[in-house]
Amino acid sequence: MRNLIAADVYVRHTGEVSFGGATRKARTKALRELALQFPDYERDVAHFVARDPVAAARRSLDLARLTRAAGGPDPVLFISHSRGGGVERHIRDSIRALRKAGTGAILLRSVQGRPGELTLNTIEDLYLPNLNPVSRDGAVDGLAGILREAGVSHIEVHNLADYPQDADRRVGDLAKALGVTYGFTVHDYLSVCPRINLIDSSGIYCGESGADACRVCLASGEALPDGRPDITAWRDGYATLLSGAASVRAPSHDAARRIEGYFPGLSVSVHPHEERIWPPADYRLSVHQPGEPVRVAVIGAIGPHKGSAVLLECARDALKRELPLQFVIVGYSDRHELEKLANVTVTGRYFEQEVFDLIARHGCHVAFLPSVVPETYSYTLSIAQAAGLPVAAFDLGAIAERLPKDGKDWLVPWDLVKQPRKLADGLVAFGSGRDVGGDWPHADEGQGLRMACKAGTATDETNLGIQNQ
């Protein structure tokens, strides 16, 4: 007899019912009898599993499920990493908008820690074990056939972190193989900085001092997962990728200008991320009262480039000098020492709909965004603004660009990034609503600091809205 598989027929199988309640005992007896009558059975099964002649049929099923879940015809392929963050947030918002307009979307993601391993999915994160990974070495040959069958009509490149170093070339090859155009969205500075965020071994913004400084930076410290690339070759690869794009977009003028500075002749259009973040109707902003400590909200995942080291030193200084300053990390940090400080509260991870409740529950008066790199946008700024919190942030990048010049916020001078004492004094004054040049508590070293604003309270709808300048 021959075993035949009808790959176009689905039969539902409910397991563990053949032997009733005596499953284990009955199965053991049955397998023993089977082995006696058919001694080659186990070997034949193992051979079949190894040969896997129906792999293509299973893969077709997963591809059909992926295409159906894309949410519309002629899907757009979004290329990004699997690290989450603002990139993932923007992609999901964009996909929802596409679906609303009747166009589907598929995600191609890299796998952090395994360069070259790529997966396909939708924002629903389906279980697709017969399709993924679609590549283990970043190759696009087989991938192009899958995407052609899925009907991909356009490609949007958002981030190539954790892809092979020649991914910039492979994206162009993939678009050519599919006969489609591609666009590129700037979310960070990976196209000019292999370390992604223009951060050097000191842990802060490098100052963009030229290619020679980049070579020194890349030669020191930890190597990237796939080595230490030549900075000229790295940027040349991205220059080819960007020049071939149908459009290159950035969410802020600051990001657009920085990218254009590295790629002469490139035109980057500015499109602030479209978002709608509003507090619930019962949300109330806490107003600082004389005599109480200033409670500072630090929102998000506070890692190295988000200023975790700066925050730690500032909190330590404030605690040592007994300043009336309390930090509330609405989120979490890589610096676990922060959790041990008496003047720091860490709420832990949160869902976006919970963030306003956390800010209100902890009675935060102002927000501090201690990012030490030039952000390209910053969703945490959007949350702080929607919450009506006056914002303190270093005078750098898109955050500085997006802060309205209405006197409610503090653009912190960049040199304070290494002066935790003056920074702590400034936050106390800022949160207390003191005038520029006011009398700051314990500010024996901070009297010369001049704030760019005066703290205020949001009292109208415009102050609660999101500023996308």
N, C-alpha and C positions, 0 to 999 in steps of 0.2 A: 504494500500500500504506500501511497505518497501523501504527504501533508501539503495542502495547498492553502495559500493565503489570499483571500479576496480583499484587496487593499481599499476597495471603494465601498465596503460594507462595515457598518459599526454595530457591534454587539455589546450591550452592557453586561459586564460581569460583576456579580456581587460575590465577593470572596468569603471563604470560611463558612459555607453553608452545607457543603456536600456530606459532611460527617456529623452534622448536628452538634450536640453538646460535647461529644467525645473527639473533638478535632485533633488534638495533639497525638493521642494514643492511636487513633484510627489512621492518621497520616503516616505515622512511623511504621505501622504494619503494612500499609499499602506500598510505601516506598521500598520496603524490604522485599515484598512479593514482586514488585516491578523489577528490581535489580536482579532477582533470581531468574525471571523469565526473559528479561531483555538486558543483558549485562552491558550492552553498548549505549544504553539510554543516557546516562550522565555525560558520557563523552560526546555523544551526538548533540546534546543540548548545549554543552560548552562550545562546541565547534560552530553551531548555529549562532550563538550569541556573539562569538568573535567575528564571524563572517558578516553578520547583520544585514541580510539581503533586503530587509524592508526599511532600512534607515531612510531612504529617499521618500518612501510613502509617509513615514512619520513626520519627516521634515516638511513635506508638502502640507500636511495638516496644520502644523504650527505656523507656516507661512500664511495659510488661508485665515487662520485665527488672527494673526498679526494684521493682515490687510483689512479684515472686517473691523477690527478694533481701532483702526487708524482714524475713523470718524468721518470719512468722506472720500470721494474719488481723487485721483491725481495727487497723492499725498506729497507733502514737502518733507524732505529728510533733514532733520536737525542733528548736527554733529557736535558732540560735547564730551565732557568727562563725567565721572560718577561721584564727584566730590560734593555735590549739593551746593548750598550757598545761594548767593544772588544770581548766579548764572542759571541754576536750575529754576529759581523763582521766575526769572524773566522768560525762560523757554516755556514753562507751563502756562504762563499768562498769554504768550504769543500763540501757543497751540490752541488754547481755548478760543481766542479771537478768530483763528483760522477756521476752526470747526463751526463757529457761529456763522461764518461767511460761506460755509459749505465745502471747505477744503480739508482733507485729512492731513495727518502728520505722523511720522515715524521717527524714533530716536535711535541714533547710533552713538553708543557710549564706549569709552575706554574703561578698563578696569584698573583702579589704583593699585600699584605694586606689581602689576603684570603687564608691562609695556607691550603693545602689539595685540593683546587680547581684546576683542571687540564684541559687543552684544547689540542686538536689535530689540526694540520694544516700543511700547506706547506709554503715555503718561499713566496708564492704569497699571503698569508693571505686571504684565501677564507672566505666567509660568510657561516658558517656552524651552523646555529641556532638549528638544529635538532640533532646534534651530541654533541655539547659542552654545558656545561662542561661535560667531560667524567667521571669525578669523583669530588665529593665535600668533600671527606674525605681522599683522597689519596689512596683509595682501588684499588687493581690491578686485582681483580677477573673479573669484567665485562670488564675492559680494555684489559685484555689478550685475551678475545674472539674477540674483535674488531680488535686488532692488528694481531691476527692469521688470521682473514678473509682478512685483508689487505696484508697478505703475508710477514710480517716483517721477515727479515733474520738475523739481527744483531742489537745490541744496542750500541750507543755511549753516554756515560754519560759526560756531560760538566759542569753542575752546578746544585746543589740541593737547592739553596736558595729559600725560600718561600714554600718549601715542608714540610710535617710533619717531626718531629724529627727522626722518624723511617724509613725515606725514603731510607736510606742506605740499610736496610734489605729488603724493598719492591722492590727495583731494582733487587736484587738477586732473589727474589720470581718471579718477572715478567719474567726475563730471563729463569728461570727454567720452568715456565709454558709454555713459548713459545718454549722451547727447543733450545735456541740460545745462543751465546756467547755475552759478552759485553766488551767494552773498556772504559777507563777513561782518560780524558784529564784535566790536571791541568791548571786552569785559574787564580786561586787565592788561598787563604789559608783557605777556608771554612772547609776543611777536618780536620784541626787542630785548627781552631779558629772560634768559633760561630759568632764572629763579622766580619768575612770574611777576613779582611786585615791586621791582626796583629797590630791593632791600639788600643791604650788604652785610658783611660779617659783624658789623657793629649792632645789627638788629634794627636799624632804622633806614629811612630813605637815603639812598646813596648820593643824591645830588646830581646824577647823570653827568659825570665828569669826563666822558669820552671812552672810546673803545679800549684804550690802554688800561684804564681803571677797571673796565669790565673784565679784561683778561686776568688781572690780578685778583679780582673778586672771585672769578670762576675757578682759579687755581687754588684758592684757599678754602678752608672749611669743608663741609660735606660735599661729596660729589653728587651729581644728579643720578637718578636711577640708571640712565644709560650713558654715563660718563660725563666728561667735561668738554662740551662742544666748543668749537672755534666760533667766536662771536661774529666774525665777519661772514662766515659761511651760514651761520644761523640766520642772520638778518637778510642775507641774500636770498635764502630759501623763502622767507616770508615775503620779501619784496616781490618775488615771482607770484606767490599765491595771491597777494593783495592786488597786484596789477591785473591779474586775470579775473578778479571778481566783478560781477555786474554792479555791485554796490558795496561800499564800506561804510558802516554806520558806527557812531559812538553816542553814548547817552549824555555826554557833556562836552562843552566847548574845550575845557581843559584837556580832556582825554584826546579829543580830535587834534588839538594843536600839538600835543606831545608826539602822537603817532606820525602826523605829517612831517614833523621835524626830523624823523629818522628815515622817511621815505620820500625824498623830493619828487614832486610831480603828482603825488597821491592826493586825491581829494576825499576827505572824510566828512560825510554829512552828519549833522547832529540831530538825534531823535531821543529826547528824554523818555525813559521807560514809562509806558502808560500804566497807571496803577490807581486803585481806589482804596485807600486805607482810612477808615473812619472809626472813631471811638463809639461805643454804645451810647444810647440816649441818656443813660444814668451816670455816665462818666463825669467825674469832677476833678479838676486840677487842684492839687494842694498848694496853698499859698504860704510862703514862709512867714512865721511869726517871730517877733523879737524874742530872743532867749532860747529858741530851740535850735538844734543842729541843722545844718544844711544837708539835705538828703539828695544825693546825686545818683541819677539813673545812668548805668552804663549798659547799653542794650546790645544783645547779640552774642555770638560766639567770639570771645575775646582771646584770640591767639596772638602770636608774635607780631604779625604785621598790623593787627588791630590795636596794638599798644599795650599788651598785657604786662610787659616789663615796666613800662612807664607808669601804668596804673599801680602796680605793686609798690614801686618806690614812693610814689605820691601818697598812697595809703599808709605806708610805714612811717613816713615823715609826719603825716597828720596825727597818727596815733601816738608817736613819740612825744610830740609837742602838745598833745591833748587839744587839738583844734576841734571846734564844733563842726565836724565833717563826717558824714556817714555815706558810704558807697553801697549802692544796691546794684549788683550785677544781675540784670534781668536776662538770664541766660546762663552761660557757663564760661570757664576759662581754662587754658592749659596750665596756668599757674595755680597749683593747688594750695600754695602758701597763702593765697588770698583768703581762702575759706577759714584759715586759722586766726585771722586778724579780727579783733573785737569791733572794728569800725567798718567791716565789710560783711554784707549779706549776699549769698549766692542763691538765686531761686531755682536754678537748674533749667533744663531744656523746656521749651514751651511751644504750644501751638499759637499761631498768629492771633487767633481770636481771644487768646488769654492775656496778651501782652498789656492791654490797657487796664485790665483788672489788677495785674501785678503792679503796674506803676501806681495806680490809685491806692491799692492795699498797703503799699510800703510808704505812701505819703511823699513821693519824690517831688522835689521842687524844680530841679533843673536836670538837664542831661549833659553828659560828657562823652564825646566820641574821641577816644584817644588814639585813633589810627595814625600810624607813623609812616604811611606811604600815601602817595597821591591817589586817592580813590577815583574810580571812573564814574561812580554814581552814589551808592550807599542807600540801601533800603532802610537801614536803621535810622538814618537821618529822617526819612519819610515818616517812620513811626513816631519819632520824637516830636516832629512838627505837628503831626496829626493829634498827638496827645497834648499839644499846647505848651510843651516844655521849652523854656529858653535853652539854647544849645551852646555849649563850649566845645570848640574843636580847633585843632591846629590850622593855621593859615596855609593850607596846602590842598591842591587837587580839587575835585568836584564838590567836596563838602563846602569848601570856602566859596566856591562859585555859586552854590545853591542857597547859601544862607542869605536871606533878605537883609538888605542894609537899612533896617528900620530901628536899630538901637536896642533890640531885645536880646541879641546873641553876642557871644564873645569869640572873636577870632584870636586864638591864642598865638602869640609870637612864637615862631619856630624854635628860637633858642631856648625856650622853656622846656623843650623835650628832654633836656639833660639837667634841668634845675627843679627837682621835685619840691623843694622848699617854696620857691616862688609860685610854682603851679598850685600847690595846696593853698597857699595864702590867697591866690587869685580866685580859686573856686569858692572859698569862704565868702569873699567879697562879692563875687558874682551872684552866688545863691542868696545872699542877704539883701541884694538890691542896692548896694552902696554905689554912690556916684563915682564917676571916673576920678581916680586920684584920691578916693576916699580913705578913711582911716581903717586899715585892715588889722584884724587881730593877729598878734604875734608876727607882724610883718616887718621886722627889723631889717630884713634883706629885700623886702618887696615893695618899698615905698616908691621906687622909681618906675615900677611896672605900670603901663597905661593900658587899660582895657579898651577894646574897640566898641564897647557898648555898656548898657546898663540893663540889669535883669528886669523883666516885666511880666505881667500876667495876661494870658490870652483871654480876651473878653468878647471877641466877635467871631463870626464864622470864618472870616478870612484867615485869622490866626490859627484856626483849627484845621485848615485845609493843607494840602500838600503843595509845596512850592517846587516847581520844576524849572526854575530859571537855569 
